[in-house]
Amino acid sequence: MEKKQFQAESKRLLELMINSIYSQKEVFLRELISNASDAIDKIYYKALTDDSLTFNQDDYYIKITTNEAERLLTVTDTGIGMTKEELESNLGTIARSGSLAFKNENEKKDGYDIIGQFGVGFYAAFMVADTVTVTSRALGSEEAFRWESEGADGYTIIPAEKAEIGTEIVLKIKDNTEEENYDAYLETHSLQSIIKKYSDFIRYPIKMDITKSKPKDDEADEYVDYVEEETVNSMVPIWRKNKNELTDEDYQNFYQEKHYGFDTPLKHIHTHVDGNISYHAILYIPETMPYDYYSKEYEKGLELYANGVLIMEKCADLLPDHFSFVKGMVDSDDLSLNISREMLQQDRQLNLIAKNINRKIKTALQNMLKNDRETYEKFYHTFGRQLKYGVYSDFGANKADLQDLLLFHSSTENKLVSLAEYVGRMKEDQKYIYYAAGESIERIEKLPQTELVADKGYEILYFTEDVDEFAIRMLMNYDEKEFKSVSSGDLGIDDEADKASAEKETKDNQALFDMMKEALTGKVKDVRISKRLKSHPVCLTADGDISIEMEKILNAMPNNEQIQADKILEINSEHAVFDSLKRALEEDKDKVMLYTNLLYNQALLIEGLPVEDPVAFTNDICKVMD
């Protein structure tokens, strides 16, 4: 019996594939079942054009059997089988796919398609087997042949006996090692789990003999084992059913069965697309955030199927980061059973699916915001931060897609509002979308800087999350309305008379402000009269791109950059404190320094910034009380 060698670099390719291509050895069973399904599909194709053939789907199946004592795992199909030449051609040359050649010769009909296209999946069997034996009898042939190999050293093909048309693959499973428990591939329960995980929706029955127990002779305390053949795959995937056949409970059960989460999803999206790329998808928007969502351990992605066969559990390329909370799956007949993540990343068809899914999620969220506000706000409470990150990240590339999904607390409505709702009720004379940033709604409501804007009757958006102001700065404007912080140097509210009055008062008291500015050297950029303050004596505003709130956030980060905003100390000239400052300038210049430090520290506390020297601050208070 002559041993033949694998052709043209196949030996090296086999070694690489066994050791490198598949990260999980269990996928070998997926590949063998996919090949078996292909073999049955080929008979179906032939029956469409050959009147002498009939195809009764009930006659076709895939059978998995084990012999633990001999360490044998067998995969049998009732498919088209292979001739001696096909065994040598398809299995003797790695990366030559008989399925691909068959597909190229036959047009797609009646929704059936050939899964395998790369011709390497079969060899995944060598990851778990010392020897692989393939016995096959082709449709229309009276002869059968046996192909056998122990791996890269080559293979043999000899005549064999086989009563039925089809293929039988026998794997001699490896012995256990310290790194791998190969016994799992001989255990019924483990094999069932692998089939359910990867091949649950193969269109033909995958059968196994299952050992069960029943009472012996009606005696409740004594049981006897018996074996029953069962179909372990569901065959018809939920995503290929019509929506009107399914209930919310069906979608919820699928969510739980796939272990997408333990919560009840807020919404499901069931979509089917035909066109340049065809696919089915079921997507879920969860109710609760995964415990590891903002950790490096969290993996985004959707399950990816090719014609009902799972090829990736977490396909990250299907979801943008701002929708990384979405769970679900995608199944496409147009995708190949690719063997590496790198190949998927370059797949043009996959990129088209990803773009469509992104649009579908966005539309679903917009509809939820419009038609089911309570549910959307529940979603936003959990995942709104991620949408804001999406606006800010990638240099604002996604801001146009996400801006209408953002919500912020309104000073006038006392609830979450969208930017469209804000702009829709802006006063005629209002130039800007005003916002105030702080640690909480309660803290923001007490900020002195809000007084003038609120007095004008303008609505203010409250930013309470660290990402809010960064996202809005990236957004820049909405509906041609620019965003403006209430702490900005110029609020765009003062008329020319107010500006002139402030400038005159500042000039008239320039000696006082110069002295205060000198006392605060390195702490503030300037000291000036404020027209935004009504009841408060003092506040800090920012001049430049870095706001005071952004300074706090950036300086709290681990890199400890110690970034400083250009702060302006504004004094309310209508407050009694200002009169005290002017008297101190005339009577006791040391008091000017004392009052300046007190007012500066007061302004810091209002902003939630730390007082630089608490001891000096308390001593200054004591001096005032003397």
C-alpha positions as CSV (number, residue, x, y, z in Angstrom):
1,M,0.0,0.0,0.0
2,E,1.6,3.2,-1.3
3,K,1.7,6.3,1.0
4,K,1.2,9.4,-1.0
5,Q,2.6,12.8,-0.1
6,F,0.6,16.0,0.2
7,Q,1.1,18.3,-2.8
8,A,2.9,21.6,-3.1
9,E,3.7,23.0,0.4
10,S,0.7,21.3,1.8
11,K,2.8,19.6,4.4
12,R,4.0,22.9,5.8
13,L,0.5,24.4,5.5
14,L,-0.9,21.5,7.4
15,E,1.6,22.0,10.3
16,L,0.8,25.7,10.4
17,M,-2.9,25.2,10.4
18,I,-2.9,22.6,13.1
19,N,-0.7,24.7,15.4
20,S,-1.8,28.3,14.5
21,I,-5.0,29.0,12.6
22,Y,-7.6,27.8,15.1
23,S,-7.4,29.2,18.6
24,Q,-10.0,26.7,19.9
25,K,-9.6,23.1,19.0
26,E,-13.3,22.4,19.4
27,V,-14.0,24.1,16.0
28,F,-12.9,20.9,14.3
29,L,-16.4,19.5,14.8
30,R,-17.9,22.6,13.3
31,E,-15.8,22.1,10.2
32,L,-16.6,18.5,9.8
33,I,-20.4,19.1,10.2
34,S,-20.2,22.0,7.7
35,N,-18.6,19.7,5.2
36,A,-21.2,17.1,5.8
37,S,-24.0,19.7,5.3
38,D,-22.3,20.7,2.0
39,A,-22.3,17.1,0.9
40,I,-26.0,16.8,1.4
41,D,-26.6,20.2,-0.3
42,K,-24.7,18.9,-3.4
43,I,-27.3,16.1,-3.8
44,Y,-30.0,18.8,-3.6
45,Y,-28.3,20.8,-6.3
46,K,-28.1,17.8,-8.6
47,A,-31.7,16.9,-8.0
48,L,-32.8,20.3,-9.3
49,T,-31.4,19.6,-12.7
50,D,-31.4,15.8,-12.9
51,D,-34.9,14.3,-13.3
52,S,-33.7,10.8,-12.2
53,L,-32.9,12.1,-8.8
54,T,-35.4,13.0,-6.1
55,F,-34.5,14.9,-2.9
56,N,-36.6,14.2,0.2
57,Q,-35.0,16.2,3.0
58,D,-36.2,13.8,5.7
59,D,-33.9,11.1,4.3
60,Y,-30.7,13.2,4.9
61,Y,-28.9,13.6,8.2
62,I,-25.5,13.8,9.9
63,K,-24.7,11.3,12.7
64,I,-22.2,11.7,15.5
65,T,-21.1,8.5,17.3
66,T,-18.4,7.8,19.8
67,N,-16.4,4.8,21.1
68,E,-14.8,5.8,24.3
69,A,-12.9,2.5,24.8
70,E,-11.3,2.8,21.4
71,R,-11.1,6.6,21.6
72,L,-13.0,7.0,18.3
73,L,-15.2,9.8,17.2
74,T,-17.2,9.2,14.0
75,V,-19.0,11.8,11.8
76,T,-21.3,10.2,9.2
77,D,-23.3,11.9,6.5
78,T,-25.8,10.8,3.8
79,G,-24.4,13.3,1.3
80,I,-23.0,13.0,-2.2
81,G,-19.9,11.2,-1.2
82,M,-16.5,11.2,-3.0
83,T,-14.9,9.1,-5.7
84,K,-11.3,8.0,-5.4
85,E,-10.2,10.9,-7.6
86,E,-12.2,13.4,-5.5
87,L,-10.7,12.0,-2.3
88,E,-7.2,12.5,-3.7
89,S,-8.0,15.9,-5.2
90,N,-10.0,17.3,-2.3
91,L,-8.1,15.8,0.6
92,G,-4.7,15.4,-0.9
93,T,-4.2,19.0,-1.7
94,I,-4.7,21.4,1.3
95,A,-6.6,24.6,0.5
96,R,-8.3,23.0,-2.5
97,S,-12.0,23.1,-1.8
98,G,-14.4,20.8,-3.6
99,S,-17.2,22.8,-2.3
100,L,-15.9,26.0,-3.9
101,A,-15.4,24.2,-7.2
102,F,-18.9,22.8,-7.0
103,K,-20.4,26.2,-6.1
104,N,-18.7,27.8,-9.1
105,E,-20.2,25.3,-11.4
106,N,-23.7,25.6,-10.0
107,E,-25.8,28.8,-9.5
108,K,-27.4,29.4,-6.2
109,K,-31.0,28.0,-6.2
110,D,-33.9,27.9,-3.8
111,G,-31.9,29.5,-0.9
112,Y,-29.4,26.7,-0.6
113,D,-25.8,27.5,-0.7
114,I,-22.5,25.7,-0.2
115,I,-20.9,26.7,3.1
116,G,-17.2,25.5,2.7
117,Q,-15.1,27.6,0.4
118,F,-11.5,27.3,1.6
119,G,-10.8,23.6,1.8
120,V,-8.8,23.7,5.0
121,G,-11.5,23.1,7.6
122,F,-11.3,19.3,7.3
123,Y,-7.7,19.3,8.4
124,A,-8.7,20.9,11.7
125,A,-9.5,17.3,12.7
126,F,-5.7,16.7,13.1
127,M,-5.7,19.1,16.1
128,V,-7.5,16.5,18.1
129,A,-6.8,13.2,16.3
130,D,-3.7,11.1,15.7
131,T,-5.3,9.4,12.8
132,V,-8.1,10.5,10.4
133,T,-9.9,7.9,8.3
134,V,-12.4,8.9,5.6
135,T,-14.5,6.2,3.9
136,S,-16.7,7.5,1.1
137,R,-19.0,6.2,-1.6
138,A,-20.0,8.6,-4.3
139,L,-23.5,9.1,-5.7
140,G,-23.9,6.8,-8.7
141,S,-21.0,4.6,-7.8
142,E,-20.9,1.0,-6.6
143,E,-17.3,1.5,-5.3
144,A,-16.1,2.9,-2.0
145,F,-12.7,4.1,-1.0
146,R,-10.9,4.8,2.3
147,W,-8.5,7.8,2.7
148,E,-6.3,7.7,5.8
149,S,-3.6,9.9,7.2
150,E,-1.7,10.5,10.4
151,G,-0.9,14.1,9.5
152,A,1.7,15.9,7.5
153,D,3.6,12.7,6.5
154,G,1.1,11.8,3.9
155,Y,-2.0,9.7,3.2
156,T,-3.2,6.4,1.7
157,I,-6.2,5.6,-0.4
158,I,-7.5,2.0,-0.7
159,P,-10.7,0.3,-1.9
160,A,-13.3,-0.2,0.9
161,E,-16.8,-1.6,1.6
162,K,-19.6,0.9,2.2
163,A,-23.3,-0.1,1.8
164,E,-24.7,3.5,1.7
165,I,-23.9,6.5,-0.3
166,G,-22.1,9.2,1.8
167,T,-19.0,9.7,3.8
168,E,-17.9,8.5,7.2
169,I,-15.0,10.2,9.0
170,V,-13.4,8.4,11.9
171,L,-11.1,10.3,14.3
172,K,-8.7,8.5,16.6
173,I,-8.7,11.0,19.4
174,K,-5.4,11.9,21.0
175,D,-4.6,11.0,24.6
176,N,-4.9,13.7,27.2
177,T,-2.0,16.1,27.9
178,E,-1.4,18.6,30.7
179,E,-2.6,21.3,28.4
180,E,-5.6,19.7,26.8
181,N,-8.4,17.4,27.9
182,Y,-9.1,15.4,24.7
183,D,-11.6,13.2,26.5
184,A,-14.1,16.0,26.1
185,Y,-14.3,15.1,22.4
186,L,-15.6,11.6,23.3
187,E,-18.1,12.7,25.9
188,T,-21.7,13.0,24.7
189,H,-22.5,16.1,26.8
190,S,-19.4,18.0,25.6
191,L,-20.1,17.1,22.0
192,Q,-23.8,18.2,22.4
193,S,-22.6,21.6,23.7
194,I,-20.1,22.1,20.8
195,I,-22.8,21.3,18.3
196,K,-25.3,23.7,20.0
197,K,-22.7,26.4,20.1
198,Y,-21.4,26.2,16.5
199,S,-23.8,24.2,14.4
200,D,-27.2,24.5,16.0
201,F,-28.7,26.0,12.8
202,I,-27.4,23.6,10.2
203,R,-30.5,22.8,8.1
204,Y,-30.1,19.0,8.4
205,P,-30.6,16.9,11.6
206,I,-27.4,16.2,13.5
207,K,-28.2,13.0,15.4
208,M,-26.6,11.4,18.4
209,D,-27.3,8.3,20.5
210,I,-28.1,9.6,24.0
211,T,-28.1,7.4,27.1
212,K,-31.1,7.9,29.3
213,S,-32.6,6.3,32.4
214,K,-36.0,5.0,33.2
215,P,-37.6,3.1,36.2
216,K,-37.0,-0.7,36.0
217,D,-40.2,-2.7,36.0
218,D,-42.2,0.3,37.4
219,E,-40.0,0.3,40.5
220,A,-39.4,3.9,41.5
221,D,-36.2,3.3,43.3
222,E,-34.4,1.3,40.6
223,Y,-33.4,2.6,37.2
224,V,-32.1,1.1,34.0
225,D,-30.2,2.8,31.2
226,Y,-31.3,2.8,27.6
227,V,-30.1,4.5,24.4
228,E,-32.3,6.8,22.3
229,E,-31.3,8.6,19.1
230,E,-32.0,12.3,19.3
231,T,-31.6,15.3,17.0
232,V,-29.4,17.7,18.9
233,N,-29.6,20.8,16.6
234,S,-32.6,23.0,16.2
235,M,-32.1,23.3,12.3
236,V,-34.3,26.4,11.8
237,P,-32.7,29.5,13.3
238,I,-35.0,32.1,14.8
239,W,-33.5,34.8,12.6
240,R,-34.6,33.1,9.4
241,K,-38.2,33.0,10.6
242,N,-40.7,35.7,9.7
243,K,-41.2,38.4,12.3
244,N,-44.9,37.8,12.4
245,E,-44.2,34.2,13.5
246,L,-42.4,35.3,16.6
247,T,-43.4,36.9,19.9
248,D,-41.5,39.1,22.3
249,E,-41.1,36.0,24.5
250,D,-39.4,34.2,21.6
251,Y,-36.8,37.0,21.3
252,Q,-36.4,37.1,25.1
253,N,-35.8,33.3,25.2
254,F,-33.2,33.5,22.4
255,Y,-31.4,36.3,24.3
256,Q,-31.2,34.1,27.4
257,E,-30.3,30.9,25.5
258,K,-27.4,32.7,23.8
259,H,-26.2,34.1,27.2
260,Y,-26.2,37.7,25.9
261,G,-27.2,38.8,29.4
262,F,-29.2,38.1,32.4
263,D,-31.4,41.1,32.1
264,T,-34.5,41.8,29.9
265,P,-33.4,43.7,26.9
266,L,-35.1,47.0,26.3
267,K,-35.4,46.4,22.6
268,H,-34.7,43.9,19.9
269,I,-34.0,44.6,16.2
270,H,-34.8,41.8,13.7
271,T,-33.7,42.6,10.2
272,H,-33.2,40.9,6.9
273,V,-31.4,42.5,4.0
274,D,-31.2,41.4,0.4
275,G,-29.1,43.2,-2.2
276,N,-25.4,43.5,-2.8
277,I,-24.9,41.8,0.5
278,S,-27.6,39.5,2.1
279,Y,-27.8,38.8,5.8
280,H,-30.1,38.2,8.7
281,A,-29.5,39.8,12.1
282,I,-31.1,39.9,15.5
283,L,-29.7,42.8,17.7
284,Y,-30.5,43.6,21.3
285,I,-30.2,46.8,23.3
286,P,-29.6,45.6,26.9
287,E,-31.3,47.1,30.0
288,T,-28.3,46.8,32.3
289,M,-24.6,47.5,31.8
290,P,-22.3,44.5,31.9
291,Y,-20.2,44.5,35.1
292,D,-17.0,44.8,33.1
293,Y,-18.2,47.2,30.5
294,Y,-15.7,49.9,31.2
295,S,-12.8,47.5,31.8
296,K,-10.2,46.2,29.4
297,E,-11.6,42.7,29.8
298,Y,-14.9,43.7,28.0
299,E,-15.1,42.5,24.4
300,K,-17.6,44.1,22.1
301,G,-18.9,42.3,19.1
302,L,-21.7,40.2,17.6
303,E,-21.8,36.5,16.9
304,L,-21.0,36.0,13.2
305,Y,-22.5,33.1,11.2
306,A,-21.8,32.0,7.7
307,N,-24.9,30.2,6.4
308,G,-26.0,29.1,9.8
309,V,-22.5,28.1,11.0
310,L,-20.9,30.1,13.8
311,I,-17.5,31.4,12.7
312,M,-16.8,34.0,15.4
313,E,-18.3,34.5,18.8
314,K,-17.3,38.2,19.1
315,C,-16.9,39.9,15.7
316,A,-15.8,43.4,16.9
317,D,-15.7,44.8,13.4
318,L,-19.5,44.6,13.2
319,L,-20.0,47.3,15.9
320,P,-18.6,50.8,16.3
321,D,-17.3,51.6,19.8
322,H,-20.2,53.9,20.5
323,F,-22.6,51.0,20.0
324,S,-20.4,48.5,21.8
325,F,-23.2,47.7,24.3
326,V,-25.3,46.0,21.5
327,K,-25.6,42.2,21.7
328,G,-26.8,39.8,19.0
329,M,-25.8,38.0,15.9
330,V,-25.4,38.2,12.1
331,D,-25.8,35.4,9.6
332,S,-24.9,35.9,6.0
333,D,-24.9,33.4,3.1
334,D,-22.4,35.7,1.3
335,L,-19.7,35.3,3.8
336,S,-17.1,32.6,3.6
337,L,-16.1,30.3,6.4
338,N,-13.0,32.4,6.9
339,I,-10.3,31.0,9.1
340,S,-8.8,34.1,10.7
341,R,-9.8,37.3,12.3
342,E,-7.4,39.2,10.0
343,M,-9.2,37.9,6.9
344,L,-12.6,39.1,8.2
345,Q,-11.2,42.6,8.9
346,Q,-10.4,42.9,5.2
347,D,-13.7,41.5,4.0
348,R,-15.6,44.1,2.0
349,Q,-18.9,42.4,2.5
350,L,-18.4,42.4,6.2
351,N,-17.7,46.1,6.1
352,L,-21.0,46.7,4.2
353,I,-22.9,44.7,6.8
354,A,-21.3,46.7,9.6
355,K,-22.3,50.0,8.0
356,N,-25.9,48.8,7.6
357,I,-26.0,47.6,11.2
358,N,-24.7,50.9,12.5
359,R,-27.5,52.7,10.6
360,K,-30.1,50.2,11.9
361,I,-29.1,50.7,15.5
362,K,-29.1,54.5,15.2
363,T,-32.6,54.4,13.6
364,A,-33.9,52.1,16.3
365,L,-32.6,54.5,19.0
366,Q,-34.1,57.5,17.3
367,N,-37.4,55.8,17.1
368,M,-37.3,54.8,20.7
369,L,-36.5,58.4,21.7
370,K,-39.4,59.7,19.6
371,N,-42.0,57.0,20.4
372,D,-41.0,55.6,23.8
373,R,-39.3,58.3,25.7
374,E,-39.5,56.5,29.1
375,T,-37.6,53.5,27.7
376,Y,-35.1,55.6,25.9
377,E,-34.3,57.6,29.1
378,K,-33.8,54.3,30.9
379,F,-31.4,53.3,28.1
380,Y,-29.7,56.7,28.2
381,H,-29.2,56.5,31.9
382,T,-27.2,53.3,31.4
383,F,-25.4,53.9,28.1
384,G,-25.6,57.7,27.4
385,R,-22.0,58.1,28.5
386,Q,-20.9,55.8,25.7
387,L,-22.8,57.9,23.1
388,K,-20.9,61.0,24.4
389,Y,-17.6,59.2,24.0
390,G,-18.6,58.4,20.5
391,V,-19.1,62.1,19.7
392,Y,-15.7,62.9,21.2
393,S,-13.7,60.0,19.9
394,D,-12.1,59.6,16.5
395,F,-11.8,63.4,16.2
396,G,-15.6,63.8,16.0
397,A,-16.0,61.5,13.0
398,N,-19.3,60.2,14.4
399,K,-20.7,63.3,15.9
400,A,-23.3,63.9,13.1
401,D,-24.7,60.4,13.6
402,L,-24.9,60.7,17.4
403,Q,-25.9,64.3,18.2
404,D,-29.6,63.7,18.0
405,L,-29.3,60.9,20.5
406,L,-27.8,63.1,23.2
407,L,-29.8,64.2,26.3
408,F,-29.0,66.7,29.0
409,H,-30.8,68.0,32.1
410,S,-32.6,71.3,31.5
411,S,-32.6,74.2,33.9
412,T,-36.2,75.2,32.8
413,E,-37.8,71.8,32.2
414,N,-36.1,70.1,35.1
415,K,-35.7,66.9,33.1
416,L,-33.6,65.4,30.3
417,V,-34.0,67.2,26.9
418,S,-32.5,66.7,23.5
419,L,-30.6,69.3,21.6
420,A,-33.4,69.5,19.0
421,E,-35.9,70.2,21.8
422,Y,-33.6,72.9,23.3
423,V,-33.1,74.7,20.0
424,G,-36.8,74.4,19.1
425,R,-37.8,76.6,22.0
426,M,-34.9,79.1,22.0
427,K,-35.9,82.7,22.4
428,E,-35.7,84.9,19.4
429,D,-32.9,87.0,20.7
430,Q,-30.9,84.0,22.0
431,K,-27.6,83.5,20.1
432,Y,-26.1,80.5,21.9
433,I,-27.0,77.1,23.4
434,Y,-25.9,77.8,27.0
435,Y,-24.5,75.1,29.3
436,A,-23.1,74.8,32.8
437,A,-20.7,72.1,34.0
438,G,-20.4,70.7,37.5
439,E,-20.4,67.6,39.7
440,S,-24.2,67.5,40.2
441,I,-27.4,69.3,39.3
442,E,-27.6,70.7,42.8
443,R,-24.1,72.2,42.6
444,I,-24.7,73.7,39.1
445,E,-28.0,75.3,40.3
446,K,-26.0,77.3,42.9
447,L,-23.2,78.5,40.5
448,P,-23.0,82.3,40.5
449,Q,-22.2,82.2,36.7
450,T,-25.7,81.0,35.9
451,E,-27.4,84.1,37.3
452,L,-27.3,86.4,34.3
453,V,-28.3,83.7,31.8
454,A,-31.2,82.5,34.0
455,D,-32.3,86.1,34.5
456,K,-32.6,86.5,30.8
457,G,-35.0,83.5,30.8
458,Y,-32.6,81.4,28.8
459,E,-32.5,77.6,29.2
460,I,-29.3,76.1,30.5
461,L,-28.1,72.6,29.9
462,Y,-26.5,71.0,32.9
463,F,-23.4,68.9,32.3
464,T,-22.7,66.5,35.2
465,E,-20.5,63.9,33.5
466,D,-16.8,64.3,32.9
467,V,-17.1,63.6,29.2
468,D,-20.0,66.1,28.6
469,E,-18.0,69.2,27.9
470,F,-15.4,67.4,25.8
471,A,-18.1,66.0,23.6
472,I,-19.8,69.4,23.2
473,R,-16.5,71.1,22.4
474,M,-16.1,68.5,19.7
475,L,-19.6,69.0,18.4
476,M,-19.0,72.8,18.4
477,N,-22.6,73.7,17.3
478,Y,-26.0,72.2,16.7
479,D,-28.4,73.4,14.0
480,E,-26.0,76.3,13.4
481,K,-26.2,77.4,17.1
482,E,-22.9,77.6,18.9
483,F,-22.5,76.2,22.4
484,K,-21.5,78.6,25.1
485,S,-20.5,77.9,28.7
486,V,-22.0,80.2,31.3
487,S,-18.5,80.6,32.6
488,S,-17.2,81.9,29.3
489,G,-15.6,85.3,29.3
490,D,-18.1,86.7,26.8
491,L,-21.7,85.4,27.1
492,G,-23.0,87.3,24.1
493,I,-25.7,88.8,26.3
494,D,-24.4,92.2,27.4
495,D,-25.5,95.1,25.3
496,E,-23.0,97.9,24.3
497,A,-24.1,100.1,27.2
498,D,-23.4,97.3,29.7
499,K,-20.0,96.6,28.2
500,A,-19.1,100.2,28.3
501,S,-20.2,100.5,31.9
502,A,-18.1,97.5,32.9
503,E,-15.1,98.8,31.1
504,K,-15.5,102.2,32.7
505,E,-15.8,100.8,36.2
506,T,-12.8,98.5,35.6
507,K,-10.8,101.5,34.4
508,D,-11.9,103.7,37.4
509,N,-10.8,101.0,39.8
510,Q,-7.7,99.9,37.9
511,A,-5.4,100.5,40.9
512,L,-7.4,98.2,43.0
513,F,-7.6,95.5,40.3
514,D,-3.8,95.8,39.6
515,M,-3.1,95.2,43.3
516,M,-5.5,92.2,43.5
517,K,-4.0,90.7,40.3
518,E,-0.5,91.1,41.8
519,A,-1.6,89.3,44.9
520,L,-2.9,86.4,42.8
521,T,0.1,86.2,40.5
522,G,0.2,82.8,38.8
523,K,-3.3,82.0,40.0
524,V,-5.5,84.2,37.7
525,K,-5.0,85.9,34.4
526,D,-7.0,89.0,35.3
527,V,-9.3,90.6,37.8
528,R,-12.3,92.6,36.5
529,I,-15.8,93.9,37.0
530,S,-18.5,91.3,36.4
531,K,-21.9,92.0,34.8
532,R,-23.1,88.4,35.0
533,L,-23.3,88.4,38.9
534,K,-26.5,89.5,40.6
535,S,-26.5,88.3,44.3
536,H,-23.0,86.7,44.6
537,P,-19.9,88.8,45.3
538,V,-17.4,86.9,43.2
539,C,-16.9,84.1,40.7
540,L,-14.2,82.6,38.5
541,T,-14.6,82.4,34.7
542,A,-12.3,81.0,32.0
543,D,-10.6,82.7,29.1
544,G,-9.5,80.3,26.4
545,D,-10.2,76.7,25.3
546,I,-9.7,75.0,28.7
547,S,-12.7,75.6,31.0
548,I,-12.4,75.3,34.8
549,E,-14.4,72.1,34.8
550,M,-12.1,70.6,32.1
551,E,-9.1,71.6,34.2
552,K,-10.6,69.6,37.2
553,I,-11.2,66.5,35.0
554,L,-7.8,66.5,33.2
555,N,-5.9,67.0,36.4
556,A,-7.7,64.1,38.1
557,M,-6.4,61.7,35.4
558,P,-3.5,59.4,36.2
559,N,-1.0,61.2,34.0
560,N,-1.2,64.2,36.4
561,E,-0.5,66.8,33.8
562,Q,-1.6,69.7,36.0
563,I,-3.3,71.7,33.3
564,Q,-4.5,75.1,34.2
565,A,-7.4,77.1,32.7
566,D,-6.8,80.8,32.2
567,K,-8.9,82.0,35.1
568,I,-10.5,85.4,35.5
569,L,-11.6,86.6,38.9
570,E,-14.8,88.6,38.5
571,I,-16.1,91.0,41.2
572,N,-19.7,92.1,41.6
573,S,-19.5,95.9,41.7
574,E,-23.1,96.0,43.1
575,H,-22.2,93.9,46.1
576,A,-21.2,95.3,49.5
577,V,-17.9,93.4,49.3
578,F,-16.8,95.7,46.5
579,D,-17.3,98.7,48.7
580,S,-15.1,97.1,51.4
581,L,-12.4,96.5,48.8
582,K,-12.4,100.2,47.8
583,R,-12.3,101.4,51.4
584,A,-9.4,99.0,52.1
585,L,-7.5,100.4,49.2
586,E,-7.7,103.9,50.7
587,E,-7.2,102.9,54.4
588,D,-5.2,99.6,54.7
589,K,-3.6,98.0,51.7
590,D,-2.9,94.8,53.8
591,K,-6.6,94.4,54.0
592,V,-6.8,94.4,50.2
593,M,-4.4,91.4,50.2
594,L,-6.5,89.7,52.9
595,Y,-9.8,90.3,51.1
596,T,-8.4,89.3,47.8
597,N,-7.2,85.9,49.1
598,L,-10.5,85.3,50.8
599,L,-12.5,86.1,47.7
600,Y,-10.2,84.0,45.5
601,N,-10.5,81.0,47.9
602,Q,-14.3,81.5,48.1
603,A,-14.4,81.4,44.3
604,L,-12.4,78.2,44.3
605,L,-14.8,76.6,46.7
606,I,-17.8,77.6,44.6
607,E,-16.2,75.9,41.6
608,G,-15.4,72.8,43.6
609,L,-11.7,73.4,43.3
610,P,-9.4,72.7,46.2
611,V,-8.1,75.6,48.4
612,E,-4.4,75.6,47.9
613,D,-3.5,76.4,51.5
614,P,-6.4,75.5,53.9
615,V,-4.4,76.7,57.0
616,A,-3.7,80.1,55.5
617,F,-7.4,80.3,54.5
618,T,-8.6,79.6,58.0
619,N,-6.1,82.1,59.4
620,D,-7.4,84.8,57.0
621,I,-11.0,84.1,58.2
622,C,-9.8,84.5,61.8
623,K,-8.2,87.9,60.9
624,V,-11.5,89.2,59.5
625,M,-13.3,88.1,62.7
626,D,-10.8,89.9,65.0
